[in-house]
Amino acid sequence: MLNIDYSPGQTCRFARFGRITDETSPTNLSLCAASLHRETKTIKINNEMKIHFLKHLSLLSLFAVIGVSGYAQEHRLTLEQAIELGLQNHQQLKISAAQLQTSSDQVRVAKSQRTPTMDFSANAFYLGDALILDRDWSKVVTEELPHFGNTFGFQASQLLYKGGVINKSIDIAELQYQLAELDLERNEQDIKFLIISNYFDIYKLINQIQILEQNKVLAEQVRDNIMKSYEQDMVTRNEVIRADLQIKNLDQTILTMRNAHAILSNQMSYALGLPDDVLIIPVEDMDSRIRPQGDYIDLAYDRHPALRSAEMNVQIAEKNIAIQKSNWSPAIAAFGGYNMQRPITSRTPALDMYSNSWQAGISLSFNIGNLYRNKRQVNLSRSQARITQEALTYTQQNIEIGVNAAYLKYMEAGQQILLMEESKVLANENYELVRNKYLNQLAITAEMTDASNAKLNAELEYANAVVNAAFQYYNLLKATGSL
């Protein structure tokens, strides 16, 4: 039975329709009572549906939370430990290390051009009789020869000069090895940055979960107060439902955050070489040290792998020009050899004996066609060198732009912390004011919900701003190539 206080100056408390004054007519009072009766029936039906829905939602949330918590085992890591594990276990770095070994082998292959070329040959054969013919192809005589024959031979040669082509080829191979080292360093920095990004994402998620749980505690306290008011017939059941829905919304958001935490932990476990069912817990302090912007530009010029790679590409292009020019130089080589042959067929009759001979000397060779063909190759190499020079300038510009943007982003992140901190203080103060008014029946539920949401958003934004500032610091280091 719904009772309404019709006394002058009193509040229609159940539906918060306003205040009934002395001038209210009996007809209007009847309408107010009838309206309240219809609202009560509607609320009762809706409440039953909402309670039924909330029961199922609670069970689903409980099972999901149990699944997430039971699926993974916590593994606490500092950022330095995470990076170290990533460098040891990431598959991409193993590929880069194998490519580096290949470049090292190519250097050894290039240096082997300095060694002399040596050939040894040996054979055994059957030697038939020699048929001697006259000039008109008529047979004159058959000369018998020893039928078994064999030879042994050894030849050696050493290139002495060809415009320094061997030394320049070795220089190019060594530069390519250094490029492979820089590729490995660049991949290491990419892996570090990926790990740092995931690490701070997890850090951010954990902060958000903690803030949501704290706000859930406050929401539960508000609900308890509402329940007391409801038991005293000071508020309707609808107010209790709204408080329950707010708590369930927080539960659902917490569940989503925990699932995201588990997914990120699983992704990182493959990169870090950890079991795939661990739940990574960051234990890093959010700390960074900023220096003047010019220092980071200088650091980038000195350390950035992309810039050093571009500089080496310029050097390789210059070496290629020198190699092409060496085609205008003659090739001078030393050679020597030894031969042993049986039988001796240079005289008649043939002797079944070994003939031994040796030789040593200097050879000179020159490709005359290079005088008119090689110029085009040299021009092509010069064009490629100009491309690498322009690429170097472009890389320098991009690095300066990247460092400047990263520096400004970091400075902005520091300012965002101050702004978000002020917003958090204001939101908390507003929440306490509205909460006290609400508990004293001086504020409606919508105002309480708005204040609660504003408090939650301000705390989340502040926590994210702190983590973002640390992330932007590492992003600045990556922009300089010194991560």
Residue pairs with C-beta under 8 A, 6 or more apart in sequence:
2 14
2 33
2 36
2 37
2 40
4 12
4 14
4 32
4 33
4 36
5 13
6 20
6 24
6 29
7 20
8 20
8 21
8 22
9 19
9 20
9 21
9 22
10 19
10 20
11 18
11 19
11 20
12 18
12 19
12 20
12 32
12 36
13 234
13 235
13 441
14 36
14 40
14 233
14 235
14 236
15 35
15 36
15 39
15 236
16 444
17 32
17 35
17 36
20 29
20 32
40 236
43 236
43 237
43 238
44 237
46 238
46 241
47 237
47 238
47 241
50 241
50 244
50 245
51 241
54 244
54 245
54 248
57 248
57 252
58 248
58 251
61 248
61 251
61 252
61 255
64 255
64 259
65 255
65 258
68 255
68 258
68 259
68 262
69 258
71 262
71 277
72 262
72 265
72 277
72 278
72 279
73 275
73 277
73 278
73 279
74 278
74 279
74 281
75 265
75 274
75 278
75 279
75 280
75 281
76 281
76 282
76 283
77 85
77 199
77 272
77 280
77 281
77 282
77 283
78 282
78 283
78 284
79 196
79 199
79 282
79 284
82 195
82 199
82 268
82 272
82 280
82 282
83 192
83 195
83 196
85 272
85 273
85 274
86 191
86 192
86 194
86 195
86 271
86 272
87 93
87 188
87 191
87 192
88 273
89 271
89 272
89 273
90 191
90 271
92 187
92 190
92 191
93 184
93 187
93 188
93 191
96 180
96 183
96 184
96 187
96 188
97 184
99 180
99 183
99 184
100 177
100 180
100 181
100 183
100 184
102 180
103 173
103 176
103 177
103 179
103 180
104 177
106 173
106 176
106 177
107 170
107 173
107 174
107 176
107 177
109 173
110 169
110 170
110 172
110 173
110 174
111 170
111 173
113 159
113 166
113 169
113 170
114 166
114 170
116 156
116 157
116 158
117 156
117 157
117 158
118 154
118 155
118 156
119 153
119 154
119 155
119 156
120 152
120 153
120 154
120 155
121 151
121 152
121 153
121 154
122 150
122 151
122 152
122 153
123 150
123 151
124 148
124 149
124 150
125 149
125 150
126 147
126 148
126 149
127 145
127 146
127 147
127 148
127 149
127 343
127 345
128 145
128 147
129 142
129 143
129 144
129 145
130 142
130 143
130 145
130 345
130 350
131 139
131 142
131 143
132 139
132 140
132 141
132 142
132 143
133 139
133 140
134 140
143 348
143 349
143 350
144 349
145 343
145 345
145 350
146 342
146 343
146 350
146 351
146 352
148 342
149 341
149 342
149 343
150 341
150 342
151 339
151 340
151 341
151 342
152 339
152 340
152 341
153 337
153 338
153 339
153 340
154 337
154 338
154 339
155 335
155 336
155 337
156 335
156 336
156 337
157 333
157 334
157 335
157 336
157 363
158 333
158 334
158 335
159 166
159 331
159 332
159 333
160 332
160 333
160 334
160 362
161 329
161 330
161 331
161 332
162 326
162 329
162 330
162 331
162 332
163 322
163 325
163 326
163 327
163 328
163 329
164 322
164 326
165 323
165 326
168 319
168 322
168 323
168 326
169 323
171 319
172 316
172 319
172 320
172 323
175 312
175 315
175 316
175 319
176 316
178 312
179 309
179 312
179 313
179 316
182 305
182 308
182 309
182 312
183 305
183 309
185 305
186 305
186 306
186 309
189 305
189 478
189 481
189 483
191 271
192 478
192 483
193 474
193 475
193 478
193 483
194 271
195 268
195 271
195 272
196 471
196 474
196 483
197 471
198 264
198 267
198 268
198 271
199 268
199 280
199 282
199 284
200 282
200 467
200 468
200 470
200 471
201 264
202 261
202 264
202 265
202 268
202 280
202 281
202 282
203 282
203 284
203 467
204 463
204 464
204 467
205 257
205 260
205 261
205 264
206 261
206 281
206 282
207 463
207 464
207 466
207 467
208 257
208 460
208 463
208 464
209 254
209 257
209 258
209 261
211 456
211 459
211 460
211 463
212 250
212 253
212 254
212 257
212 456
213 254
214 459
215 250
215 452
215 455
215 456
215 459
216 247
216 250
216 251
216 254
218 452
219 243
219 246
219 247
219 250
219 452
220 247
222 243
222 435
222 438
222 448
222 452
223 240
223 243
223 244
223 246
223 247
225 439
226 235
226 239
226 240
226 243
227 240
229 235
229 239
229 441
230 236
230 237
230 239
230 240
234 441
239 445
242 445
242 449
246 449
246 452
261 279
262 279
264 280
265 278
265 279
265 280
266 276
266 277
268 274
268 280
269 275
269 276
269 277
269 278
269 280
270 276
274 280
286 466
286 467
286 469
286 470
287 470
288 410
288 469
288 470
288 473
290 410
290 411
290 414
290 473
293 403
293 404
293 407
296 403
296 406
296 407
296 476
296 479
296 480
297 400
297 403
299 480
299 481
299 482
300 307
300 399
300 400
300 403
300 479
300 480
300 481
300 482
301 307
301 396
301 399
303 480
303 481
303 482
304 399
304 480
304 481
304 482
305 481
306 395
306 399
306 481
307 392
307 395
307 396
307 399
307 481
310 388
310 391
310 392
310 395
310 396
311 392
313 388
313 391
313 392
314 385
314 388
314 389
314 392
316 388
317 381
317 384
317 385
317 387
317 388
317 389
318 385
320 381
320 384
320 385
321 378
321 381
321 382
321 385
323 381
324 374
324 377
324 378
324 380
324 381
325 374
325 378
327 367
327 370
327 374
327 377
328 370
328 371
328 374
330 364
330 365
330 366
331 363
331 364
331 365
331 366
332 362
332 363
332 364
333 362
333 363
333 365
334 360
334 361
334 362
334 363
335 359
335 360
335 361
335 362
335 363
336 358
336 359
336 360
336 361
337 358
337 359
337 360
338 356
338 357
338 358
339 355
339 356
339 357
339 358
340 354
340 355
340 356
340 357
341 354
341 355
342 352
342 353
342 354
342 355
343 350
343 351
343 352
343 353
344 350
344 351
344 353
344 354
344 355
346 355
399 479
399 481
402 479
403 476
403 479
403 480
405 479
406 472
406 475
406 476
406 478
406 479
407 476
407 479
409 472
409 475
409 476
410 469
410 472
410 473
410 475
410 476
412 472
413 465
413 468
413 469
413 471
413 472
414 469
416 465
416 468
416 469
417 462
417 465
417 466
417 469
419 465
420 458
420 461
420 462
420 465
421 462
423 458
423 461
423 462
424 458
424 459
424 461
424 462
426 458
427 451
427 454
427 455
427 457
427 458
427 459
428 455
428 458
428 459
430 451
430 454
430 455
431 451
431 452
431 454
431 455
433 451
434 443
434 447
434 448
434 450
434 451
435 448
435 451
437 443
437 447
438 444
438 445
438 447
438 448
474 483
477 483
